[in-house]
Amino acid sequence: MKKTSLTVASLFIISICSAAYSQEVYVVKSGDQLWNIASKYTPEGATVHQEIVAIYEANPGAFQYANMNSLRTNVEIKIPENETVLAVSEKDATDTLSKHHTEWKQGIRENQSEMNKSSNSTEPLGKQLKQINTEIASVKNEIQAVLNDITVSLHVLEQNM
């Protein structure tokens, strides 16, 4: 009986993984814009705004500065299922787009201001590099912790099979 329930559980996990891997993927090329990508995949009954927000929410790592206006190139983005897109309300989508646009515009102004300050900065380059390396090390540790969690989870699954 235990072996049968493990087999059923294993098949269930495999079917979930297969569904996740069968999801449509788009590779972002130089010059691609999120609006144009989203308009190709917008399901009937949804707006491009809803598709944009659904793509953004499904692929947070594909955007610099956590802003949908800063889509990275040469990344694979998962195209959300139609149900996921339709679950985003038009009002929420419009509000989210507006918020991201405002933050993006504000970020451009702040970056220009920061560039002007940094060009006049008296802080030694070595100190700036040390700060950057510290941030990189912190992110690397976070990634390693996630990988360790995944490894432990896989090991537990293997033991239960």
MODELLER restraints for C-alpha pairs under 7 A, 6 or more apart:
rsr = mdl.restraints
at = mdl.atoms
rsr.add(forms.Gaussian(group=physical.xy_distance, feature=features.Distance(at['CA:6:A'], at['CA:160:A']), mean=6.96, stdev=0.5))
rsr.add(forms.Gaussian(group=physical.xy_distance, feature=features.Distance(at['CA:6:A'], at['CA:161:A']), mean=5.86, stdev=0.5))
rsr.add(forms.Gaussian(group=physical.xy_distance, feature=features.Distance(at['CA:10:A'], at['CA:161:A']), mean=6.71, stdev=0.5))
rsr.add(forms.Gaussian(group=physical.xy_distance, feature=features.Distance(at['CA:23:A'], at['CA:78:A']), mean=6.69, stdev=0.5))
rsr.add(forms.Gaussian(group=physical.xy_distance, feature=features.Distance(at['CA:23:A'], at['CA:79:A']), mean=6.89, stdev=0.5))
rsr.add(forms.Gaussian(group=physical.xy_distance, feature=features.Distance(at['CA:24:A'], at['CA:78:A']), mean=5.99, stdev=0.5))
rsr.add(forms.Gaussian(group=physical.xy_distance, feature=features.Distance(at['CA:24:A'], at['CA:79:A']), mean=5.42, stdev=0.5))
rsr.add(forms.Gaussian(group=physical.xy_distance, feature=features.Distance(at['CA:25:A'], at['CA:76:A']), mean=6.16, stdev=0.5))
rsr.add(forms.Gaussian(group=physical.xy_distance, feature=features.Distance(at['CA:25:A'], at['CA:77:A']), mean=5.53, stdev=0.5))
rsr.add(forms.Gaussian(group=physical.xy_distance, feature=features.Distance(at['CA:25:A'], at['CA:78:A']), mean=4.55, stdev=0.5))
rsr.add(forms.Gaussian(group=physical.xy_distance, feature=features.Distance(at['CA:25:A'], at['CA:79:A']), mean=5.72, stdev=0.5))
rsr.add(forms.Gaussian(group=physical.xy_distance, feature=features.Distance(at['CA:26:A'], at['CA:76:A']), mean=5.49, stdev=0.5))
rsr.add(forms.Gaussian(group=physical.xy_distance, feature=features.Distance(at['CA:26:A'], at['CA:77:A']), mean=5.30, stdev=0.5))
rsr.add(forms.Gaussian(group=physical.xy_distance, feature=features.Distance(at['CA:26:A'], at['CA:78:A']), mean=6.49, stdev=0.5))
rsr.add(forms.Gaussian(group=physical.xy_distance, feature=features.Distance(at['CA:27:A'], at['CA:74:A']), mean=6.11, stdev=0.5))
rsr.add(forms.Gaussian(group=physical.xy_distance, feature=features.Distance(at['CA:27:A'], at['CA:75:A']), mean=5.56, stdev=0.5))
rsr.add(forms.Gaussian(group=physical.xy_distance, feature=features.Distance(at['CA:27:A'], at['CA:76:A']), mean=4.38, stdev=0.5))
rsr.add(forms.Gaussian(group=physical.xy_distance, feature=features.Distance(at['CA:27:A'], at['CA:77:A']), mean=6.31, stdev=0.5))
rsr.add(forms.Gaussian(group=physical.xy_distance, feature=features.Distance(at['CA:28:A'], at['CA:73:A']), mean=5.07, stdev=0.5))
rsr.add(forms.Gaussian(group=physical.xy_distance, feature=features.Distance(at['CA:28:A'], at['CA:74:A']), mean=5.16, stdev=0.5))
rsr.add(forms.Gaussian(group=physical.xy_distance, feature=features.Distance(at['CA:28:A'], at['CA:75:A']), mean=5.53, stdev=0.5))
rsr.add(forms.Gaussian(group=physical.xy_distance, feature=features.Distance(at['CA:28:A'], at['CA:76:A']), mean=6.34, stdev=0.5))
rsr.add(forms.Gaussian(group=physical.xy_distance, feature=features.Distance(at['CA:29:A'], at['CA:73:A']), mean=5.35, stdev=0.5))
rsr.add(forms.Gaussian(group=physical.xy_distance, feature=features.Distance(at['CA:29:A'], at['CA:74:A']), mean=5.66, stdev=0.5))
rsr.add(forms.Gaussian(group=physical.xy_distance, feature=features.Distance(at['CA:30:A'], at['CA:73:A']), mean=5.62, stdev=0.5))
rsr.add(forms.Gaussian(group=physical.xy_distance, feature=features.Distance(at['CA:34:A'], at['CA:52:A']), mean=6.76, stdev=0.5))
rsr.add(forms.Gaussian(group=physical.xy_distance, feature=features.Distance(at['CA:35:A'], at['CA:52:A']), mean=6.73, stdev=0.5))
rsr.add(forms.Gaussian(group=physical.xy_distance, feature=features.Distance(at['CA:38:A'], at['CA:48:A']), mean=5.99, stdev=0.5))
rsr.add(forms.Gaussian(group=physical.xy_distance, feature=features.Distance(at['CA:38:A'], at['CA:51:A']), mean=5.57, stdev=0.5))
rsr.add(forms.Gaussian(group=physical.xy_distance, feature=features.Distance(at['CA:38:A'], at['CA:52:A']), mean=5.56, stdev=0.5))
rsr.add(forms.Gaussian(group=physical.xy_distance, feature=features.Distance(at['CA:39:A'], at['CA:48:A']), mean=5.53, stdev=0.5))
rsr.add(forms.Gaussian(group=physical.xy_distance, feature=features.Distance(at['CA:42:A'], at['CA:48:A']), mean=5.84, stdev=0.5))
rsr.add(forms.Gaussian(group=physical.xy_distance, feature=features.Distance(at['CA:42:A'], at['CA:51:A']), mean=5.62, stdev=0.5))
rsr.add(forms.Gaussian(group=physical.xy_distance, feature=features.Distance(at['CA:43:A'], at['CA:82:A']), mean=5.91, stdev=0.5))
rsr.add(forms.Gaussian(group=physical.xy_distance, feature=features.Distance(at['CA:46:A'], at['CA:86:A']), mean=5.86, stdev=0.5))
rsr.add(forms.Gaussian(group=physical.xy_distance, feature=features.Distance(at['CA:49:A'], at['CA:93:A']), mean=5.54, stdev=0.5))
rsr.add(forms.Gaussian(group=physical.xy_distance, feature=features.Distance(at['CA:49:A'], at['CA:94:A']), mean=6.39, stdev=0.5))
rsr.add(forms.Gaussian(group=physical.xy_distance, feature=features.Distance(at['CA:50:A'], at['CA:85:A']), mean=5.81, stdev=0.5))
rsr.add(forms.Gaussian(group=physical.xy_distance, feature=features.Distance(at['CA:50:A'], at['CA:88:A']), mean=5.76, stdev=0.5))
rsr.add(forms.Gaussian(group=physical.xy_distance, feature=features.Distance(at['CA:50:A'], at['CA:89:A']), mean=6.94, stdev=0.5))
rsr.add(forms.Gaussian(group=physical.xy_distance, feature=features.Distance(at['CA:50:A'], at['CA:90:A']), mean=6.10, stdev=0.5))
rsr.add(forms.Gaussian(group=physical.xy_distance, feature=features.Distance(at['CA:50:A'], at['CA:93:A']), mean=5.26, stdev=0.5))
rsr.add(forms.Gaussian(group=physical.xy_distance, feature=features.Distance(at['CA:51:A'], at['CA:85:A']), mean=5.44, stdev=0.5))
rsr.add(forms.Gaussian(group=physical.xy_distance, feature=features.Distance(at['CA:53:A'], at['CA:93:A']), mean=5.95, stdev=0.5))
rsr.add(forms.Gaussian(group=physical.xy_distance, feature=features.Distance(at['CA:54:A'], at['CA:80:A']), mean=6.37, stdev=0.5))
rsr.add(forms.Gaussian(group=physical.xy_distance, feature=features.Distance(at['CA:54:A'], at['CA:84:A']), mean=6.75, stdev=0.5))
rsr.add(forms.Gaussian(group=physical.xy_distance, feature=features.Distance(at['CA:54:A'], at['CA:85:A']), mean=5.41, stdev=0.5))
rsr.add(forms.Gaussian(group=physical.xy_distance, feature=features.Distance(at['CA:55:A'], at['CA:79:A']), mean=6.10, stdev=0.5))
rsr.add(forms.Gaussian(group=physical.xy_distance, feature=features.Distance(at['CA:55:A'], at['CA:80:A']), mean=6.14, stdev=0.5))
rsr.add(forms.Gaussian(group=physical.xy_distance, feature=features.Distance(at['CA:56:A'], at['CA:68:A']), mean=6.24, stdev=0.5))
rsr.add(forms.Gaussian(group=physical.xy_distance, feature=features.Distance(at['CA:58:A'], at['CA:78:A']), mean=6.67, stdev=0.5))
rsr.add(forms.Gaussian(group=physical.xy_distance, feature=features.Distance(at['CA:58:A'], at['CA:80:A']), mean=6.74, stdev=0.5))
rsr.add(forms.Gaussian(group=physical.xy_distance, feature=features.Distance(at['CA:59:A'], at['CA:77:A']), mean=6.01, stdev=0.5))
rsr.add(forms.Gaussian(group=physical.xy_distance, feature=features.Distance(at['CA:59:A'], at['CA:78:A']), mean=6.63, stdev=0.5))
rsr.add(forms.Gaussian(group=physical.xy_distance, feature=features.Distance(at['CA:60:A'], at['CA:66:A']), mean=6.75, stdev=0.5))
rsr.add(forms.Gaussian(group=physical.xy_distance, feature=features.Distance(at['CA:62:A'], at['CA:71:A']), mean=6.02, stdev=0.5))
rsr.add(forms.Gaussian(group=physical.xy_distance, feature=features.Distance(at['CA:62:A'], at['CA:72:A']), mean=5.60, stdev=0.5))
rsr.add(forms.Gaussian(group=physical.xy_distance, feature=features.Distance(at['CA:62:A'], at['CA:75:A']), mean=6.40, stdev=0.5))
rsr.add(forms.Gaussian(group=physical.xy_distance, feature=features.Distance(at['CA:62:A'], at['CA:77:A']), mean=6.83, stdev=0.5))
rsr.add(forms.Gaussian(group=physical.xy_distance, feature=features.Distance(at['CA:63:A'], at['CA:70:A']), mean=5.31, stdev=0.5))
rsr.add(forms.Gaussian(group=physical.xy_distance, feature=features.Distance(at['CA:63:A'], at['CA:71:A']), mean=4.52, stdev=0.5))
rsr.add(forms.Gaussian(group=physical.xy_distance, feature=features.Distance(at['CA:63:A'], at['CA:72:A']), mean=5.52, stdev=0.5))
rsr.add(forms.Gaussian(group=physical.xy_distance, feature=features.Distance(at['CA:64:A'], at['CA:70:A']), mean=5.20, stdev=0.5))
rsr.add(forms.Gaussian(group=physical.xy_distance, feature=features.Distance(at['CA:64:A'], at['CA:71:A']), mean=6.40, stdev=0.5))
rsr.add(forms.Gaussian(group=physical.xy_distance, feature=features.Distance(at['CA:64:A'], at['CA:72:A']), mean=6.48, stdev=0.5))
rsr.add(forms.Gaussian(group=physical.xy_distance, feature=features.Distance(at['CA:67:A'], at['CA:100:A']), mean=5.91, stdev=0.5))
rsr.add(forms.Gaussian(group=physical.xy_distance, feature=features.Distance(at['CA:67:A'], at['CA:104:A']), mean=6.86, stdev=0.5))
rsr.add(forms.Gaussian(group=physical.xy_distance, feature=features.Distance(at['CA:68:A'], at['CA:100:A']), mean=6.50, stdev=0.5))
rsr.add(forms.Gaussian(group=physical.xy_distance, feature=features.Distance(at['CA:69:A'], at['CA:101:A']), mean=6.96, stdev=0.5))
rsr.add(forms.Gaussian(group=physical.xy_distance, feature=features.Distance(at['CA:69:A'], at['CA:104:A']), mean=6.73, stdev=0.5))
